[in-house]
Amino acid sequence: MWEGPSNHYGQRIWYPYEKSIPFSGGPFTALSPIPTSLTGSGLTGALANEVILWDHKNAAFDPNNVYQDKESLALAGNPSGGITYEDEATLGANTVADYSDNQTPVLTGAVKHGTKVMQLHGTADPAIFWRTDVDYYRRVAIWNSGDGRADFKKLQSWYRFFPLPGVGHGNGASAIGSLGPSPYNPFPALVNWVENRVAPDSLLAVMAPASTASSTVSFNPLLPAGSTRPLCPFPQRAIYDGKGSTNEASSFTCGGDLETPEVTCGDLRTEYKHEDGPILDFEETV
């Protein structure tokens, strides 16, 4: 659970659940049995659980036929259509991932156009793990530097990534599994960056009251309602100044460096399109 799924070589295929993700209180953390086929004219049953089924063969594929490893597949009696997670991940990467995911870090068009990017993602998202954003942001930083290393300072001149600590899938208290403060109206910061060339050093985040929480969320906030925090551009984090209220953003400054060797090595995973192989993708840790 905390290491992430691995293949038969013992190499990580994908990112693990974060320890801040709650295990109950939402459709992503307490799934009903997954429908085995599509019904009617659409994904009514699947969307009711906020699960979108995808299959490499046909729409009647049973997703419960995906097994952790070959041993699990054998113990299940090698059912017809059964497949291991690593083989499914490899198959998906080699069939549709180039169309469904954004894998290329080469953003030449955005740079030439003068585009400004503010990317936000909750670290407690139980559906789309936030480390995928770190992985991509690091790849763009390596490409953008032009010298084979991740130069985040250079990348931040036009592209900034803001992790949202404790925030789930969405924003505010209504976010699935959300326990932390969410950004308060970040759009003006983007407008100011584009129109006045003032890059946002941080974004203001506010802890929403429990009364606004989604009914699907087991809401146990990390901070009192109305508390504020600065959201810092990666790889910085919010650091308490040592004085003032810990519920006020003014008591914190952005600093430090989350991009340490211990962190980047811990993010290693198998090479894209070779999820069933023995090679880890070291290029992303430069």
Phi and psi in degrees as a GROMACS rama.xvg file:
@    title "Ramachandran Plot"
@    xaxis  label "Phi"
@    yaxis  label "Psi"
@TYPE xy
-88.872  -13.6942  TRP-2
-96.5299  -23.8906  GLU-3
93.0739  158.571  GLY-4
-67.2841  143.16  PRO-5
-127.314  164.004  SER-6
-95.6976  -173.33  ASN-7
-71.6564  -8.5762  HIS-8
-87.2898  -6.04369  TYR-9
82.8672  13.1111  GLY-10
-95.4743  138.96  GLN-11
-65.2839  132.51  ARG-12
-92.863  -40.9151  ILE-13
-146.071  176.968  TRP-14
-80.2459  154.509  TYR-15
-86.9575  170.384  PRO-16
-64.3247  138.333  TYR-17
-79.1733  147.845  GLU-18
-69.3654  -13.1031  LYS-19
-87.5135  -3.50639  SER-20
-82.4064  123.711  ILE-21
-70.6345  152.137  PRO-22
-97.9988  2.09469  PHE-23
-147.243  160.292  SER-24
102.774  15.6241  GLY-25
-167.621  160.507  GLY-26
-64.1201  -21.7032  PRO-27
-85.5573  -17.6778  PHE-28
-112.295  -8.45913  THR-29
-142.691  66.2713  ALA-30
-67.445  140.506  LEU-31
-75.5009  167.916  SER-32
-52.0786  134.703  PRO-33
-73.5981  129.175  ILE-34
-57.9487  143.584  PRO-35
-96.3658  -3.15085  THR-36
-158.604  163.175  SER-37
-85.2558  145.131  LEU-38
-124.981  151.457  THR-39
63.4649  -139.145  GLY-40
-99.477  3.26341  SER-41
-165.058  -151.926  GLY-42
-105.828  40.5498  LEU-43
-54.7985  -52.1725  THR-44
-63.523  -41.5349  GLY-45
-68.1994  -43.3762  ALA-46
-67.5943  -26.2146  LEU-47
-61.8359  -28.6621  ALA-48
-101.144  6.12277  ASN-49
54.8736  40.3426  GLU-50
-121.863  127.897  VAL-51
-106.346  117.839  ILE-52
-79.5448  140.42  LEU-53
-137.562  140.151  TRP-54
-139.884  143.657  ASP-55
-83.0258  -6.87282  HIS-56
-116.259  -60.8137  LYS-57
-158.569  169.259  ASN-58
-74.6206  -6.77622  ALA-59
-96.5743  3.37488  ALA-60
-61.1341  135.291  PHE-61
-87.743  109.493  ASP-62
-63.6249  -16.293  PRO-63
-74.0332  -3.4347  ASN-64
-87.3591  6.14783  ASN-65
-90.0519  122.119  VAL-66
-113.369  153.853  TYR-67
-58.4848  -43.3191  GLN-68
-158.289  -179.208  ASP-69
-65.5018  -33.867  LYS-70
-63.3337  -44.554  GLU-71
-63.5253  -39.4956  SER-72
-62.8542  -41.854  LEU-73
-67.6627  -41.4901  ALA-74
-64.0127  -26.6951  LEU-75
-81.9231  -0.740341  ALA-76
86.5509  21.3261  GLY-77
47.8104  60.978  ASN-78
-62.7002  152.34  PRO-79
-59.8061  129.471  SER-80
85.0653  -2.47207  GLY-81
-68.6389  145.292  GLY-82
-150.71  147.187  ILE-83
-79.7406  158.713  THR-84
-60.2593  -41.9535  TYR-85
-65.6775  -36.9578  GLU-86
-70.9325  -37.2318  ASP-87
-65.7557  -42.2633  GLU-88
-63.4537  -40.8446  ALA-89
-65.9767  -43.4269  THR-90
-62.5525  -44.2074  LEU-91
-63.1361  -41.7  GLY-92
-63.6143  -30.3621  ALA-93
-95.7807  -1.2732  ASN-94
-116.642  -55.2045  THR-95
-119.976  -12.5967  VAL-96
-60.8678  -31.933  ALA-97
-65.6658  -20.7233  ASP-98
-100.213  -33.7762  TYR-99
-91.0391  -23.5348  SER-100
-113.013  163.575  ASP-101
-105.444  98.266  ASN-102
-99.3195  -19.3222  GLN-103
-86.5091  129.791  THR-104
-88.849  -0.896793  PRO-105
-81.1877  102.364  VAL-106
-112.682  48.1024  LEU-107
-57.1766  -43.0028  THR-108
-61.073  -40.4724  GLY-109
-65.3884  -41.3779  ALA-110
-65.3862  -45.6431  VAL-111
-64.0684  -31.7789  LYS-112
-82.2596  -10.8764  HIS-113
77.6612  26.4952  GLY-114
-65.1973  144.351  THR-115
-114.358  132.83  LYS-116
-121.35  128.226  VAL-117
-119.171  114.161  MET-118
-110.889  130.496  GLN-119
-126.204  141.166  LEU-120
-157.01  130.593  HIS-121
-72.4074  134.865  GLY-122
-75.5276  -12.2412  THR-123
-105.705  22.4994  ALA-124
-68.5977  117.023  ASP-125
-86.6614  -3.27244  PRO-126
-105.82  -45.7918  ALA-127
-121.824  104.392  ILE-128
-66.6744  132.917  PHE-129
-66.4672  -20.9894  TRP-130
-65.1898  -20.7262  ARG-131
-63.3101  -34.7638  THR-132
-70.0818  -39.8148  ASP-133
-61.8294  -44.3062  VAL-134
-58.0908  -47.6223  ASP-135
-67.9128  -43.1577  TYR-136
-61.2733  -39.3306  TYR-137
-63.9212  -40.9136  ARG-138
-64.3811  -40.7671  ARG-139
-65.795  -38.4336  VAL-140
-63.51  -37.4986  ALA-141
-67.1854  -45.3442  ILE-142
-64.4003  -45.6013  TRP-143
-66.0984  -27.767  ASN-144
-69.8952  -32.7205  SER-145
79.2834  -2.4751  GLY-146
-125.307  17.032  ASP-147
81.3939  10.123  GLY-148
-127.608  158.003  ARG-149
-81.192  99.6495  ALA-150
-100.149  91.2427  ASP-151
-70.3897  -32.3625  PHE-152
-63.4413  -41.6839  LYS-153
-66.7672  -41.7003  LYS-154
-65.0509  -33.9634  LEU-155
-67.5867  -7.95668  GLN-156
-67.6282  -19.6391  SER-157
-142.522  -9.14363  TRP-158
-142.419  117.629  TYR-159
-127.087  134.352  ARG-160
-110.676  124.124  PHE-161
-114.087  101.85  PHE-162
-67.2427  146.639  PRO-163
-112.838  94.1301  LEU-164
-58.4851  128.208  PRO-165
78.1858  0.227551  GLY-166
-93.306  137.816  VAL-167
-89.654  -146.135  GLY-168
-84.1144  93.0565  HIS-169
135.421  -141.152  GLY-170
-153.066  146.315  ASN-171
73.555  -171.073  GLY-172
-66.3084  -22.2317  ALA-173
-78.202  -8.74981  SER-174
-64.6544  138.77  ALA-175
-65.1583  120.721  ILE-176
75.6822  16.0737  GLY-177
-77.7505  125.686  SER-178
-121.61  -9.57616  LEU-179
-114.537  174.003  GLY-180
-72.0208  144.029  PRO-181
-112.211  156.467  SER-182
-63.7337  138.26  PRO-183
-98.0711  105.768  TYR-184
48.5296  68.1618  ASN-185
-76.2515  -10.8781  PRO-186
-60.2679  -41.7369  PHE-187
-57.9882  -30.3401  PRO-188
-65.9776  -37.2284  ALA-189
-68.8457  -41.327  LEU-190
-61.2619  -44.0019  VAL-191
-63.3323  -35.9727  ASN-192
-66.5004  -44.8945  TRP-193
-70.2957  -46.8318  VAL-194
-86.7258  -30.9986  GLU-195
-117.694  1.21  ASN-196
59.1328  34.5435  ARG-197
-106.889  103.922  VAL-198
-73.4925  141.098  ALA-199
-75.0256  115.799  PRO-200
-72.773  -24.2313  ASP-201
-162.225  166.084  SER-202
-121.997  143.205  LEU-203
-80.6889  130.048  LEU-204
-117.533  142.332  ALA-205
-125.922  138.967  VAL-206
-82.1767  118.593  MET-207
-76.6881  152.743  ALA-208
-71.1007  152.745  PRO-209
-61.0827  -25.6089  ALA-210
-65.6008  -19.6868  SER-211
-94.4008  0.348212  THR-212
-68.2676  146.95  ALA-213
-63.6633  146.593  SER-214
-67.3837  -15.3858  SER-215
-87.6846  -0.993505  THR-216
-106.963  130.991  VAL-217
-82.4484  92.8994  SER-218
-84.5849  111.594  PHE-219
-132.302  79.951  ASN-220
-61.3902  148.639  PRO-221
-77.9229  -24.4157  LEU-222
-133.63  158.593  LEU-223
-63.9963  150.437  PRO-224
-55.9044  137.827  ALA-225
90.3127  -10.719  GLY-226
-63.7561  148.902  SER-227
-124.056  153.978  THR-228
-145.441  149.778  ARG-229
-84.9959  135.983  PRO-230
-94.6083  126.616  LEU-231
-106.387  146.569  CYS-232
-70.9234  132.256  PRO-233
-59.8481  137.35  PHE-234
-97.9053  20.0097  PRO-235
-79.7066  166.849  GLN-236
-142.061  164.917  ARG-237
-77.0821  126.368  ALA-238
-120.059  127.445  ILE-239
-68.3539  133.531  TYR-240
-74.6719  -13.0804  ASP-241
95.1134  1.00394  GLY-242
-149.998  155.929  LYS-243
87.7217  171.335  GLY-244
-68.8918  136.196  SER-245
-75.9397  -0.745936  THR-246
-100.975  6.37908  ASN-247
-117.119  131.884  GLU-248
-60.7349  -29.0486  ALA-249
-66.3364  -13.1876  SER-250
-89.1201  3.78389  SER-251
-126.211  151.555  PHE-252
-130.526  155.93  THR-253
-87.2214  132.199  CYS-254
-173.58  -166.803  GLY-255
73.8379  -173.412  GLY-256
-149.981  109.7  ASP-257
-79.7764  -9.67533  LEU-258
-92.4092  65.629  GLU-259
-95.8153  161.354  THR-260
-55.6543  -35.4337  PRO-261
-63.591  -37.1997  GLU-262
-75.0895  -49.0704  VAL-263
-65.7087  -38.1699  THR-264
-67.4916  -32.6202  CYS-265
-70.6757  -16.7327  GLY-266
-91.6484  -0.000315064  ASP-267
-59.3968  140.415  LEU-268
-143.937  174.111  ARG-269
-65.7779  158.646  THR-270
-64.1796  140.96  GLU-271
-57.379  132.757  TYR-272
75.866  1.68595  LYS-273
-131.477  45.1185  HIS-274
-65.2512  -19.7741  GLU-275
-96.5005  12.1222  ASP-276
-105.331  175.926  GLY-277
-90.2155  -2.94423  PRO-278
-97.6594  129.23  ILE-279
-89.0273  151.528  LEU-280
-87.8042  87.5614  ASP-281
-75.7119  -17.0121  PHE-282
-61.2278  -26.8685  GLU-283
-80.7845  -4.66962  GLU-284
-106.125  9.45514  THR-285
